[in-house]
Amino acid sequence: MAAAHTHYLWFHTKNRQDIIDITDEVAAQLRESGIREGFALVSAMHISASVFVNDHESGLWHDILAWLEGTIAPWDPGRYRHNETGEDNAAAHLRSLTVGHEVIVPITNGALDLGPWQRVFYGEWDGQRKKRVIIKILGER
């Protein structure tokens, strides 16, 4: 029988930028849903945040942040037209666009079907305020 389960995670990060492993929270919602086969959609509900799948390794997180800052979208408010509106977060929007705002994770035999080193992460690019992520689990019980 087809089923759906929805849950929201809320974040209010201490830092303006942060990377948070949310794999365990997604897995907990999967267990609560009772779904055995299907998909989990995990999506940032803000245009200055991301959800992505990658390795849980602090050196990589440093590299991701350095790559975004040095190459993709440096935090330099004066260089972006968006910031002429009074905002200073154009770089956060570009980082979200680059990293992506959602992932779909397969569910097999009641578990997230991730690769051996894969984890699900929330990337905060303009934090220090309340934001949310939706977890939508769809499939068969």
N, C-alpha and C positions, 0 to 999 in steps of 0.2 A: 504494500500500500504506500502510495506517495505521501511524503510528509515534508514539513518545513519547520524550521526553528530559527528564531531571530534573537540576537542578544547584542547589547551595546557595551563597549568598553569606553571608559572616560579617562582622559589624561589631563593633567595640569603639571607640566614638567617644570622643574626648578631652573633648568637651563633653556636658553633660546633654541639650541639644537641638541638633539639627543637621539639615540638609537636604542629601542627597547624590544627585547625578545618577548613576543606574545604567544609563542607556540603553545605553551602549557594552558593558557586561557582558551585558545581555540580548541584544543583537545578536550578540555573540561566541558565546553559547550557541546562538542560532538557527543561525548558520553551522556550528557543531560538530554540530548535530542533523541537518543535511541536509534539514530539512522545508521544503517550498516553499509549501504552502497550509495554513492552519490558524489556531491561536491560541496565544498565550503568556500563561499565567497567572503573575503575579508577586505574591507574597503575603508579608507580614510574618508571621513565626511567633511573634510576641510581642504581648501585649495592650496594650503601651504604645509601639507603633511603627505606622507607616503606610507604604503604597505608594500613590502617586498620579501622575497625569499632569497636567502643567501646563507653563508657559513657563520656560525657563532664563534667568532674569533676577534679579540680586541684589536689586534694589529690590522685586520681587514677593516674594522670600523674606523680606525684612524685613517687608513688609506682612502676609504670612501669619503670621509669628511674633507680630507686634504684635496682629493680629486675635485669635489664639488666646489670647494673654496678657490682652488688654484686654477682650474680649467673651465669648469662649466658655468658657475654662477657665483663669482666672488661677492662677499658681503661688502659692497661699496655703494651705499645709497645714492650718491651723486651721479652714477653712471646709467641709471634706469629711468625711463620716462614715467613708468608707473608710480614711482616715488614722488613725482610732481603733484600727485593728488593729496599729499600730506602723509601718505604711508611711507614706511621705510623697508618693506618686506618683499620687494620685487624678486630678490635673489631666492627667497623661499618659494615663490610661485614657480620659478624656473627649475628649482631643485625637485619640486613635486612633479613637474612635467617630465623631467629627465628620468627620475627613479620610478615613477608610476604611482598611482593612487590605490591600486587594488591587485589582489592575486586570487586565483582560483586553485584550490588544493583538492585533488581527488581523495575520495574516501573509499577504502577497500576493507571489507571484513570489520567494519566498525572502528577503523583507525585512520588517521591522516596518512596518506600514502606519499610520504616525502622520501627523498634520497638520503643516503647515509649521513651527510653533513648538513642537510638543509633544515632551516628553521624559518619561522615567519616573524618578521620584524615590523615595528611601527617606527617610521622615521619622522621625527619632529624637526621642522626647519624654521619655525617661527613660534616657539612655545611661550611658556610663562603665562598661559591662559587656558581656559577649559576647552577641550576638543574631544571628539568621539570617533570611534571606529565601529562599523557595523560588521557583525558576523552573521551571515545568512547561510544556513545549512539546509540543503535540499537533497532529497533522495528517498530511498526505500528502507523501511524498518525490517 
